[in-house]
Amino acid sequence: MMRFSPATPLGFLELMLREHIHRARTSDSRGASAVEWVVISAIIVAIAIAVGLILQGALEDKANEIDDQIGGAGT
């Protein structure tokens, strides 16, 4: 059931998405691969968040140190 004409950009996108979903649902071997990609992606996101938090803490510490030095320079 197409909602858009395949001649339009939205119709083409819908056609491509429907074909992709159909292939994903009918292929048995793709399920394990999808789960692996989800796990790998989750690990990468967790690492990125951890690195971001570490950098944020280090930057805040340095910013406070600089602020204290600038504040003490005026006296």
C-alpha positions as CSV (number, residue, x, y, z in Angstrom):
1,M,0.0,0.0,0.0
2,M,1.8,3.1,-1.3
3,R,0.7,6.5,0.1
4,F,2.9,8.6,-2.2
5,S,3.6,8.3,-5.9
6,P,7.0,6.7,-6.5
7,A,7.7,9.5,-8.9
8,T,7.9,12.0,-6.1
9,P,10.9,12.2,-3.7
10,L,8.6,11.2,-0.7
11,G,7.3,8.3,-2.8
12,F,10.8,7.1,-3.7
13,L,11.8,7.3,0.0
14,E,8.7,5.4,1.0
15,L,9.5,2.7,-1.6
16,M,13.1,2.4,-0.5
17,L,12.1,2.2,3.2
18,R,9.5,-0.5,2.5
19,E,11.9,-2.6,0.6
20,H,14.6,-2.2,3.3
21,I,12.1,-3.2,6.0
22,H,10.9,-6.1,3.9
23,R,14.4,-7.4,3.4
24,A,15.2,-7.0,7.1
25,R,12.1,-8.9,8.2
26,T,12.5,-11.8,5.7
27,S,16.2,-12.5,6.2
28,D,17.1,-14.8,9.1
29,S,20.8,-13.9,9.3
30,R,20.3,-10.2,9.6
31,G,18.8,-10.4,13.1
32,A,22.1,-11.4,14.8
33,S,23.9,-8.7,12.9
34,A,21.5,-6.1,14.0
35,V,21.8,-7.1,17.6
36,E,25.6,-7.0,17.3
37,W,25.4,-3.5,15.9
38,V,23.1,-2.3,18.7
39,V,25.5,-3.7,21.3
40,I,28.6,-2.1,19.6
41,S,26.7,1.2,19.2
42,A,25.7,1.2,22.9
43,I,29.3,0.5,24.0
44,I,30.6,3.4,21.8
45,V,28.0,5.7,23.1
46,A,28.9,4.8,26.7
47,I,32.6,5.4,26.1
48,A,31.8,8.8,24.4
49,I,29.7,9.8,27.4
50,A,32.4,8.7,29.8
51,V,35.1,10.7,27.9
52,G,32.8,13.7,27.7
53,L,32.2,13.7,31.5
54,I,35.9,13.3,32.2
55,L,36.8,16.2,29.8
56,Q,34.0,18.3,31.3
57,G,35.3,17.8,34.8
58,A,38.9,18.6,33.8
59,L,37.8,21.7,31.9
60,E,35.7,22.9,34.8
61,D,38.7,22.4,37.2
62,K,41.0,24.4,34.9
63,A,38.4,27.1,34.4
64,N,38.0,27.5,38.2
65,E,41.8,27.6,38.6
66,I,42.1,30.3,36.0
67,D,39.2,32.2,37.6
68,D,40.9,32.0,41.0
69,Q,44.2,33.3,39.6
70,I,42.5,36.2,37.8
71,G,40.6,37.1,40.9
72,G,43.7,37.0,43.0
73,A,45.7,39.2,40.6
74,G,43.7,42.3,41.3
75,T,44.7,42.4,45.0
